[in-house]
Amino acid sequence: MEDRRKWLLLSACVSSFLLASFIGGAAGDVPDGVVYTDLHKTVQKGKEIVLTCEFYAAPVAVYWKKGDDPERGIDLISWAYEEEISGSCVNNKACHMTDDYSLVIEDARMADQGRYICRVSNYLGILIHNFTDVKIYGTCRYTWNERRKDGDSIDQIPYSPYTTRFTYDTPFIPGNPSKSLDN
C-alpha cells in the first residue's frame, strides 16, 4: 500500500509539472508573478525599436505605457482578451504590438527616448510590470577644411584651390560625445 501512495504522489507531481509547462510555455522560463523586459535598449534614430515583454501563462490584459509610473504613464497600447487593441500610438500608426506582446515602434525619434513599462494582468487578475529604459542616438555631421602649406604660410582662404572640404556622418550617443559605435 505504501508503494501505491508513493506512485500516486509521483504521478501527481509529474502531472503538475506538465500542466505548469503547458500553461507557462517552455517549462517555466519566466517565474509566476514576474515580468521580464530588457533593462536598457539603445537604438539609432530612424530605426525600429522592439521592446520585449515576457511573463508566465496567458495574460488577461497587456498594457504598454511610457513614463516612470505604471499607473499614470502615457497609454501607448492596451490589449485585453477578446477586445481590440487600442492606444495613442496605435491610432497614429507609430507602433504596434506583436503576437508575443512585444512593443514595436516603427521609426525611432529622439522624443521616443525614455522609460517604457510593460504592465500585465496575469491569469489570476494580478497586475505585474517591468520597464525598459530606451536611449536614441543620432548622427553628427562634422565639417572641416584642410589647409595646405604654401611655403611657410598657411592658405586660409575658404574654398580656394588649396583648401579641401571634408564632411562625414558619424554615430553619436547622447551624454558621451567621445563614444561612437565605431569605437
C-alpha positions in Angstrom: 0.0 0.0 0.0 2.9 2.4 0.8 4.3 1.9 -2.7 1.0 2.8 -4.3 0.9 6.1 -2.3 4.4 6.9 -3.5 3.4 6.2 -7.0 0.3 8.4 -6.8 2.3 11.2 -5.3 5.0 10.9 -8.0 2.2 10.9 -10.7 0.6 14.0 -9.2 3.9 15.8 -9.2 4.7 14.9 -12.8 1.2 15.9 -13.9 1.5 19.2 -12.1 4.9 19.9 -13.8 3.5 19.0 -17.2 0.4 21.2 -16.7 2.6 24.1 -15.5 4.9 23.7 -18.5 1.8 23.8 -20.8 0.4 26.9 -19.2 3.7 28.7 -18.7 5.4 28.0 -22.0 8.9 26.4 -22.1 8.9 24.6 -18.8 8.9 27.7 -16.5 11.3 30.1 -18.4 9.6 33.0 -16.5 8.5 32.5 -12.9 4.9 33.2 -11.9 4.3 36.8 -10.8 7.3 38.3 -12.8 7.6 40.2 -16.0 10.8 40.1 -17.9 11.9 43.0 -20.1 15.2 44.3 -21.4 16.6 46.7 -18.8 18.1 49.0 -21.4 17.7 49.4 -25.2 19.8 51.8 -27.4 18.6 52.4 -30.9 19.6 54.6 -33.8 17.3 57.4 -34.8 15.1 56.2 -37.7 15.4 52.5 -36.9 12.8 50.2 -35.5 12.6 49.7 -31.7 11.4 46.3 -30.4 10.7 46.0 -26.7 10.0 42.5 -25.3 7.7 41.6 -22.5 7.7 38.0 -21.2 5.6 36.6 -18.4 4.1 33.4 -17.1 1.0 31.9 -18.6 -1.6 33.6 -20.9 -2.4 37.2 -19.9 -5.9 38.7 -19.3 -4.5 42.1 -20.5 -1.2 43.7 -21.6 -0.6 47.4 -21.4 2.4 49.3 -22.8 3.0 52.7 -21.2 5.6 55.4 -21.4 6.7 57.2 -18.2 8.0 56.4 -14.7 4.7 55.4 -13.1 2.9 52.3 -14.3 -0.4 53.7 -13.2 -0.1 57.2 -14.6 2.1 56.7 -17.6 1.0 57.6 -21.1 -1.1 54.7 -22.6 0.6 53.6 -25.8 -1.1 50.2 -26.3 -3.8 48.4 -24.4 -4.8 44.8 -25.2 -7.4 42.8 -23.3 -8.7 39.3 -24.0 -11.4 39.4 -26.7 -11.1 43.2 -27.2 -9.4 45.2 -29.9 -6.0 46.8 -29.4 -6.2 50.5 -28.7 -3.9 53.3 -27.6 -2.3 56.6 -28.6 0.5 55.1 -30.8 -1.9 52.6 -32.4 -4.2 55.4 -33.5 -1.3 57.3 -35.3 0.3 54.1 -36.5 3.6 54.9 -34.8 3.7 51.5 -33.1 2.1 48.1 -32.8 2.1 45.0 -30.5 3.3 41.6 -31.8 1.7 38.2 -31.1 4.2 37.7 -28.3 3.2 41.1 -26.7 6.4 42.9 -27.8 6.0 46.7 -28.5 7.4 47.7 -31.9 8.0 51.4 -32.6 8.4 51.9 -36.3 10.6 54.9 -36.8 12.6 55.9 -33.7 12.7 59.7 -33.0 14.6 61.5 -30.2 11.2 62.0 -28.5 10.9 58.2 -28.2 13.7 58.2 -25.6 12.5 57.4 -22.1 11.1 54.6 -19.9 8.6 52.1 -21.3 6.5 49.9 -18.9 5.0 46.6 -19.8 2.1 46.1 -17.4 0.4 42.7 -17.4 -2.8 41.5 -15.8 -1.9 37.8 -15.3 -4.1 34.7 -15.3 -5.0 35.5 -11.6 -6.0 39.1 -12.5 -3.0 40.5 -10.6 -1.2 43.5 -12.2 2.5 43.0 -12.6 5.0 45.1 -14.5 8.6 45.8 -15.5 10.3 48.5 -17.6 12.9 49.2 -20.3 14.9 52.4 -20.5 15.3 53.5 -24.1 18.0 55.7 -25.5 18.0 57.0 -29.0 21.2 58.1 -30.7 21.5 60.2 -33.9 24.3 61.2 -36.2 26.5 64.3 -36.0 27.9 66.0 -39.1 31.5 67.1 -38.8 32.9 69.5 -41.4 36.4 70.9 -41.5 38.8 72.4 -44.0 42.2 71.1 -44.6 44.7 73.9 -45.2 47.7 73.2 -47.3 51.0 74.9 -46.7 52.4 77.2 -49.4 56.0 77.6 -48.2 55.9 78.7 -44.6 52.4 80.3 -44.7 49.0 78.5 -44.4 46.4 79.3 -47.0 43.3 80.3 -45.1 41.0 81.3 -48.0 37.8 79.2 -47.8 37.2 77.1 -50.9 40.4 78.1 -52.6 42.2 75.5 -54.8 44.5 74.9 -51.8 41.6 74.0 -49.4 39.8 70.7 -49.3 36.5 70.4 -47.5 35.6 67.1 -45.7 32.2 66.2 -44.4 31.1 62.9 -42.9 28.4 61.5 -40.6 29.2 59.5 -37.5 27.0 57.8 -34.9 26.8 59.8 -31.7 25.4 58.6 -28.3 24.0 61.5 -26.1 25.8 62.0 -22.8 29.1 60.7 -24.1 30.4 62.8 -27.0 33.7 60.8 -27.2 31.9 57.5 -27.7 30.7 56.4 -31.1 29.6 53.0 -32.3 32.7 52.7 -34.5 35.0 52.6 -31.4 
